Amino acid sequence: LLRARPLSVLVVDGDPDTADSLAEVLAYHGHAARAAGSGEEVLGEPGQPDVVILDVRLPGMDGWELARRLRGRDKPPLVVAVTGCGRPADLARSAEAGVHLH
């Protein structure tokens, strides 16, 4: 079985149990994963993750604004929205913000 290289993954969710659980699953599969609870926390941390998995309904700065700001970095990460927001308008908003997968 061919495996890709381990990735640096940041899971961002306002619910600590959700963020921590997903980060643990990713770490179990060999990735360097950590959890954050808000967009402000992410922007205040050093380092550039390869992938950011986020909920768009975050406390404070929403996930769409976080995606916009991450897109402006020197090495923007792949951004994946894992959310219950699935209306066509939400999908369009994600595309506009720079979310790669919704």
C-alpha positions as CSV (number, residue, x, y, z in Angstrom):
1,L,0.0,0.0,0.0
2,L,1.5,3.3,-1.1
3,R,1.2,6.1,1.5
4,A,1.5,9.8,1.0
5,R,3.9,11.7,3.2
6,P,2.6,12.8,6.6
7,L,0.9,16.2,6.5
8,S,0.8,19.1,9.0
9,V,-2.9,19.5,9.7
10,L,-4.7,22.1,11.7
11,V,-8.3,21.4,12.8
12,V,-10.3,24.5,13.6
13,D,-13.7,24.1,15.4
14,G,-15.4,26.0,18.2
15,D,-16.2,22.8,19.9
16,P,-13.0,21.5,21.5
17,D,-14.2,17.9,21.6
18,T,-14.8,17.9,17.9
19,A,-11.5,19.6,17.1
20,D,-9.5,17.4,19.4
21,S,-11.2,14.2,18.3
22,L,-10.5,14.8,14.6
23,A,-6.9,15.8,15.3
24,E,-6.4,12.6,17.3
25,V,-7.8,10.5,14.3
26,L,-5.4,12.3,11.9
27,A,-2.5,11.8,14.3
28,Y,-3.3,8.1,14.6
29,H,-3.0,7.9,10.8
30,G,0.5,9.5,10.9
31,H,-0.2,13.2,10.4
32,A,1.1,16.0,12.6
33,A,-2.3,17.3,13.7
34,R,-3.3,19.9,16.2
35,A,-6.6,21.6,17.2
36,A,-7.6,25.2,17.5
37,G,-10.8,26.8,18.6
38,S,-11.0,30.1,16.7
39,G,-9.7,31.9,13.6
40,E,-7.9,34.4,15.9
41,E,-6.0,31.6,17.5
42,V,-4.9,30.2,14.1
43,L,-3.7,33.6,12.9
44,G,-1.8,34.2,16.1
45,E,0.2,31.0,15.8
46,P,3.5,30.6,13.9
47,G,3.9,27.9,11.3
48,Q,2.2,27.0,8.1
49,P,0.1,23.9,8.1
50,D,-0.3,21.9,4.8
51,V,-4.0,21.5,5.4
52,V,-6.6,23.4,7.5
53,I,-9.9,21.6,8.2
54,L,-12.4,24.0,9.6
55,D,-16.0,24.6,10.5
56,V,-17.3,27.8,8.9
57,R,-19.4,28.7,12.0
58,L,-16.6,29.6,14.4
59,P,-16.8,32.0,17.4
60,G,-15.5,35.5,16.5
61,M,-14.0,35.4,13.0
62,D,-16.0,32.9,10.9
63,G,-14.3,30.2,8.8
64,W,-14.9,32.0,5.6
65,E,-12.9,35.0,6.8
66,L,-10.2,32.7,8.1
67,A,-10.0,31.0,4.7
68,R,-9.6,34.5,3.0
69,R,-6.7,35.4,5.4
70,L,-5.0,32.0,5.0
71,R,-5.2,32.4,1.2
72,G,-3.0,35.6,1.5
73,R,-0.1,33.7,3.2
74,D,3.2,33.0,1.4
75,K,2.4,29.3,1.4
76,P,-1.4,29.0,1.6
77,P,-2.7,25.7,3.0
78,L,-5.4,23.5,1.4
79,V,-8.6,24.5,3.2
80,V,-11.4,22.0,3.8
81,A,-14.7,23.0,5.3
82,V,-16.4,20.3,7.4
83,T,-19.7,21.9,8.3
84,G,-23.4,21.5,8.4
85,C,-23.8,24.6,6.2
86,G,-24.6,23.1,2.8
87,R,-27.0,25.5,1.0
88,P,-25.9,26.7,-2.4
89,A,-25.2,30.1,-1.0
90,D,-22.8,28.5,1.6
91,L,-21.0,26.6,-1.2
92,A,-20.7,29.8,-3.2
93,R,-19.4,31.7,-0.2
94,S,-16.8,29.0,0.5
95,A,-15.6,29.1,-3.1
96,E,-15.3,32.9,-3.0
97,A,-13.3,32.7,0.3
98,G,-10.8,30.2,-1.1
99,V,-12.1,27.0,0.5
100,H,-10.8,24.2,-1.7
101,L,-13.3,21.5,-0.6
102,H,-16.7,22.0,1.1
